[in-house]
Amino acid sequence: MPTMADVARAAGVSVATVSHVLNGTRPVLPHTRQAVLDAVEELGYTPNTLARSLVTSRTRSIGLAVSAISNPYFTEILQGVEAAALDHGYGLLIADPHDDPDHEVDAVRLLHERRVDGVIVAPSARPAGLLAYLERHRVPAVLLDRLLDIPAGGTPPFDQVCAENAGPTTRLVTHLAELGHRRIGLVAGLPGLSTTAERITGYRHGLAAAGLPYDERLVVHGDSASAGAERATDALLSAAAPPTALVSANNAMTLGALRALRARGLSVPGDIALCCFDDFAWADLFSPRLTAIAQPSREIGARAVQVLLDRLERPDRPARTERLACAFVHRTSCGCPEKGTDS
């Protein structure tokens, strides 16, 4: 197996120069840098990452802690994180916090003990323990998808990257109202998550924009899961005056809502219209095809990596929150005729 000394001899430079090129620890003239890289390629040299970490205090690895990795939304975020990390020469370690406040602290501690350079975390609904750990150990971190509740004008303690939530939900509600619906139900997510609160806000804004009253009896919580949404939708349909249209606040809850509708023999959109937050690969295969809000999942993951790397380079800069725009995917579950176009 070739060594760094072999690379140095082949490139006609010192071992120290090879180290500087590979570790980025000191500027090197372009032609010298290229000579080293050519020698690395020719010899098939593989750097010793453990030894390099001792020199640079960096392992060139990132920790990712997200729950429900089997959820298509988080799967696509994972793909975005992994691709962006690899593009920048970073490895990825993954942990599943299971949306449990205690478990998420253990998951992040495990990643931290593996000496990752920083972590990307989708926090639970009760993240106090997680935040305390990150702050106490000064772990470079980006919060993903779920934001902290920060007073107006305040600065978050950590960088945050997510999709827009309120505006896209408003669009679903106003679209249904334009189709003549006056009783529009919402199957909301797990209480305590920023995504849940923001989508409820968007729902209320949509009602107000359409001149419709807010009725708390038309809002149920499916707890961001299929089974919870099935129970919540069934309860909503059991009301004395059930909704004529539904908005489901994530993809897992859309499946639960559809199960509840099927159990009652209700058709979409004939008996009840349905729109959902989160598009997913097979939404176009349902009959009818699901009208949905598509989040830029991979872009969210990739952007989180870039923000984390920026934090590693500039550890003292103020924390920032970045929101990425969503797309309204117009299909037929809302009751519109087939058009075959997205907008």
C-alpha positions in Angstrom: 0.0 0.0 0.0 1.5 3.3 -1.0 2.5 5.8 1.7 2.5 9.6 1.9 6.3 9.4 1.5 5.8 7.5 -1.8 3.5 10.3 -3.0 6.1 12.9 -2.0 8.8 11.1 -4.0 6.6 10.7 -7.0 5.6 14.4 -7.0 9.1 15.7 -6.2 7.9 17.5 -3.0 8.3 17.1 0.7 6.0 14.9 2.9 4.9 18.1 4.6 3.7 19.6 1.3 1.7 16.4 0.5 0.1 16.8 4.0 -0.8 20.4 3.3 -2.4 19.5 0.0 -4.4 16.6 1.3 -5.5 18.3 4.6 -5.9 21.9 3.3 -3.8 23.2 6.2 -1.7 25.7 4.2 -1.9 27.3 0.7 0.2 25.5 -1.9 1.1 26.7 -5.4 -1.4 25.4 -8.0 1.2 23.5 -10.1 2.6 21.8 -6.9 -0.9 20.9 -5.7 -1.7 19.3 -9.1 1.6 17.4 -9.0 0.6 15.9 -5.6 -2.9 15.1 -6.8 -1.6 13.4 -9.9 0.8 11.3 -7.8 -2.0 10.3 -5.5 -4.1 9.2 -8.5 -1.2 7.4 -10.1 -0.2 5.5 -7.0 -3.7 4.8 -5.8 -2.9 6.4 -2.4 -5.7 6.5 0.2 -5.2 9.0 3.0 -5.4 7.8 6.6 -8.4 9.6 7.8 -7.7 8.9 11.5 -4.2 10.3 11.2 -5.5 13.3 9.3 -8.1 14.0 12.0 -5.3 14.2 14.6 -3.6 16.9 12.5 -6.7 18.9 11.6 -9.0 18.3 14.5 -11.6 17.4 11.9 -12.9 14.0 10.9 -14.6 15.2 7.8 -17.8 13.5 8.9 -21.3 14.8 9.6 -24.0 13.4 11.9 -27.6 13.2 10.8 -30.3 12.6 13.3 -33.8 12.3 11.8 -36.8 10.2 12.8 -39.0 8.1 10.5 -36.2 7.6 8.0 -38.6 5.2 6.1 -40.9 8.2 5.5 -40.4 9.3 1.8 -40.0 12.9 2.9 -37.1 12.2 5.3 -35.6 9.6 2.9 -35.3 12.3 0.2 -33.8 14.7 2.8 -31.3 11.9 3.6 -30.4 11.6 0.0 -29.8 15.3 -0.3 -27.7 15.4 2.8 -25.6 12.4 1.7 -25.0 13.7 -1.9 -24.0 17.2 -0.7 -21.7 15.7 2.0 -20.0 13.5 -0.5 -19.6 16.4 -2.9 -17.6 18.2 -0.2 -15.6 15.2 0.8 -17.5 14.4 4.0 -18.8 11.1 5.3 -22.2 10.7 6.9 -23.2 8.9 10.2 -27.0 8.5 10.8 -29.1 8.0 13.9 -32.8 7.7 14.4 -34.1 9.6 17.5 -37.6 8.1 17.1 -39.1 11.5 17.8 -38.4 10.8 21.5 -36.9 13.6 23.6 -34.7 11.3 25.6 -33.7 9.1 22.7 -32.7 12.1 20.6 -30.2 13.3 23.2 -28.7 9.8 23.2 -28.6 9.7 19.4 -26.8 13.1 19.2 -24.5 12.2 22.0 -23.5 9.0 20.1 -22.8 11.0 17.0 -20.8 13.6 19.0 -18.8 10.8 20.6 -17.9 9.5 17.2 -16.3 13.0 16.7 -18.4 14.2 13.8 -17.5 17.7 12.8 -21.2 18.8 13.2 -24.7 17.5 13.3 -27.9 18.1 11.4 -31.0 17.3 13.5 -34.7 17.3 13.1 -35.7 18.0 16.7 -38.6 16.4 18.5 -41.7 18.3 19.9 -39.9 18.7 23.2 -36.2 19.4 22.3 -35.1 21.1 25.6 -32.7 18.3 26.4 -31.3 18.2 22.9 -30.7 22.0 22.8 -29.0 21.9 26.3 -26.6 19.2 25.1 -25.7 21.0 21.9 -25.1 24.3 23.7 -23.2 22.8 26.6 -20.8 20.9 24.3 -20.7 23.6 21.6 -21.6 21.2 18.9 -22.0 22.9 15.5 -25.5 22.1 14.5 -28.2 22.8 12.0 -31.9 22.2 12.9 -33.8 20.6 10.1 -37.5 20.9 9.1 -38.7 21.8 12.6 -37.9 25.2 13.9 -37.6 26.5 17.4 -40.2 28.9 18.9 -38.3 32.2 18.9 -39.8 35.5 20.0 -40.4 38.0 17.2 -37.2 39.7 16.3 -35.2 37.2 18.2 -32.2 35.2 16.9 -32.3 31.4 17.0 -29.4 29.7 18.9 -28.7 27.4 16.0 -28.9 27.6 12.2 -32.2 26.3 10.8 -33.3 25.0 7.4 -36.9 24.2 6.5 -39.6 24.5 3.9 -42.3 27.2 3.8 -45.3 25.8 5.7 -48.0 28.5 6.2 -48.3 29.9 2.7 -48.6 26.6 0.9 -51.2 25.4 3.3 -53.2 28.6 2.8 -53.1 27.8 -1.0 -54.6 24.4 -0.4 -57.5 25.8 1.6 -58.2 28.7 -0.7 -58.2 26.3 -3.7 -60.8 24.1 -2.0 -62.8 27.2 -1.1 -62.8 28.4 -4.7 -64.3 25.0 -5.6 -67.2 25.8 -3.4 -66.3 24.0 -0.2 -67.4 25.8 3.0 -66.6 23.1 5.6 -62.9 22.3 5.2 -61.3 20.0 7.7 -57.6 19.8 8.7 -55.8 16.7 9.8 -52.9 18.3 11.6 -49.6 16.9 12.9 -48.1 16.3 16.2 -48.7 19.1 18.7 -45.5 20.9 19.7 -43.8 20.7 16.2 -43.3 24.0 14.4 -44.5 22.3 11.2 -47.8 21.5 12.9 -48.3 25.1 14.2 -47.4 26.8 11.0 -49.7 24.6 8.9 -52.5 25.3 11.3 -51.7 29.0 10.9 -51.8 28.6 7.1 -55.1 26.8 7.3 -56.6 29.6 9.3 -55.2 32.2 6.9 -56.8 30.3 4.1 -60.2 30.3 5.7 -59.9 34.0 6.5 -58.9 34.8 2.9 -61.9 32.9 1.6 -64.3 34.6 4.1 -64.9 31.4 6.0 -65.1 31.2 9.8 -62.6 29.1 11.8 -64.3 26.2 13.5 -62.0 24.3 15.9 -64.2 21.2 15.6 -62.9 20.9 12.0 -59.2 20.6 13.2 -58.1 17.2 14.4 -54.5 15.9 15.2 -53.3 12.8 13.5 -49.9 13.2 15.4 -48.0 13.1 12.1 -48.6 9.3 11.7 -50.8 7.2 9.5 -52.6 5.4 12.4 -53.2 8.6 14.3 -54.6 10.2 11.2 -56.9 7.3 10.5 -58.4 7.7 14.0 -58.6 11.5 13.7 -60.2 11.4 10.3 -62.8 8.9 11.5 -63.6 11.2 14.4 -63.9 14.1 12.1 -66.3 12.3 9.8 -68.4 11.3 12.8 -69.3 14.9 13.6 -72.9 16.1 13.2 -71.7 18.3 10.3 -68.7 16.7 8.8 -66.4 18.5 6.3 -66.9 18.3 2.6 -63.1 18.6 2.0 -60.0 17.6 3.9 -56.4 18.9 4.1 -53.9 16.4 5.3 -50.8 17.9 6.8 -48.2 15.3 5.8 -47.8 12.3 3.6 -48.1 9.6 6.3 -51.4 11.2 7.5 -52.7 11.3 4.0 -52.5 7.5 3.9 -54.3 7.3 7.2 -57.0 9.6 6.0 -57.5 7.6 2.9 -57.9 4.4 4.9 -60.6 6.1 7.1 -62.4 7.3 4.0 -62.3 3.8 2.4 -63.5 2.2 5.6 -66.6 4.4 5.4 -67.1 3.7 1.7 -66.5 7.3 0.8 -65.0 8.2 -2.6 -62.5 11.0 -3.4 -63.4 13.5 -4.7 -67.0 12.4 -5.3 -68.0 12.3 -1.6 -65.2 14.4 -0.1 -62.3 16.3 -1.7 -58.8 15.8 -0.4 -55.6 17.9 -0.7 -52.3 17.0 1.1 -49.1 18.7 2.3 -46.2 16.5 1.0 -46.0 15.1 -2.4 -44.5 11.6 -2.8 -43.5 9.3 -5.6 -46.7 7.4 -5.8 -49.2 10.3 -5.3 -49.6 10.4 -9.0 -50.6 6.7 -9.1 -53.6 7.1 -6.8 -57.0 7.3 -8.4 -57.8 10.1 -8.2 -54.4 11.6 -8.4 -53.5 13.6 -5.3 -53.4 17.4 -5.3 -50.5 18.2 -3.1 -47.8 20.6 -1.8 -44.4 19.3 -2.9 -41.5 20.1 -0.6 -38.0 20.5 -2.0 -36.8 17.6 0.2 -33.4 16.9 -1.4 -32.7 20.6 -1.7 -33.5 21.0 2.1 -31.0 18.3 2.9 -28.3 19.7 0.6 -28.8 23.2 1.9 -28.5 22.0 5.5 -25.1 20.6 4.7 -24.0 23.8 3.1 -25.2 25.9 6.1 -23.3 23.5 8.5 -20.1 23.7 6.5 -20.4 27.5 6.5 -20.8 27.3 10.3 -17.6 25.2 10.6 -15.7 27.8 8.5 -17.3 30.8 10.4 -18.2 29.6 13.9 -18.9 33.1 15.2 -21.4 34.3 12.6 -25.0 34.9 13.8 -27.3 31.9 13.4 -29.8 32.1 10.5 -33.0 30.5 9.4 -33.5 29.6 5.7 -36.9 28.6 4.3 -37.2 27.0 0.9 -40.2 27.5 -1.4 -42.7 24.6 -2.0 -44.7 23.8 -5.2 -48.4 23.4 -5.7 -49.0 20.2 -7.6 -52.5 20.4 -9.1 -54.1 17.0 -9.7 -57.6 15.7 -9.3 -58.3 14.6 -5.7 -59.5 18.2 -5.0 -62.3 17.7 -7.5 -60.8 19.5 -10.5 -60.9 17.7 -13.9 -57.7 16.1 -15.2 -55.4 18.7 -16.7 -52.0 17.0 -16.6 -50.2 20.1 -15.6 -48.4 21.3 -12.5 -48.1 24.8 -11.3 
